[in-house]
């Protein structure tokens, strides 16, 4: 009766399809979504956010485990040589499992970059709400959850068209080529100097993020389980709308 597989994006699903999988297997795409702790800023949030943030505004943020495919060096290069000179700081929130970023920052000198690891969701949400933008210059992502967290929080996004990133970001992001630090810096400086362009990007980001919902993901996953149980017990070739036979 085949095996069911689940992916969080069409990009990852296409990667799965390129593998040799059992004949008759079903592949379901169930996207992720931003968590309930992320939202646009309100007047009441302002003093709370400022109390939690240790980086002076304006700042650019990157949310990622510091691994090569996330392109942290691209952010360091752009910050050190381009936007730091304009008074824009950078905060990287995530993990540095190999210690590579610490070595890079030491070599780069004073870049205005602050690294924060293991921050709780309320602090991360505060950074999203106060950031000039999120940069996510990855060479590949199977989904790209920080994009939705940022857009839900009213934070503009600068990213690449690799993997699932354009699928998640929709038409509500600025796209640059991986490795092109100058292009990313131009995009950052453009948002810094043009408040109307930044506001327009925020306005597009909110409805784009709203396309993704954990409630819909749960309903979809439940339907997949129901289908698996039905096919196992009854041999019924019923499948939820949107599923595909490989």
ABEGO torsion letter per residue (X at the ends): XEBBBBBABAAAAAAAAABBBBBGBBBBBBBBBBBAABBBBBAAAAAAAAAABABBOBBBBBBBBBBAAAGAAAAAAAAAABAAAAGBBBBBBEBBAAGAAAAAAAAAEBAGBBBBBGBBAAAAAAAAAABABBBBABABBABGAAAAAAAAAGBBBBBBABEAAAAAAEAABBBBBBGBAAAAAAAAAAAAABAAAAAAAAAAAAAAAAABBAAAAAAAAAAAAAAAAAAAAAGBBBBBBGBBBX
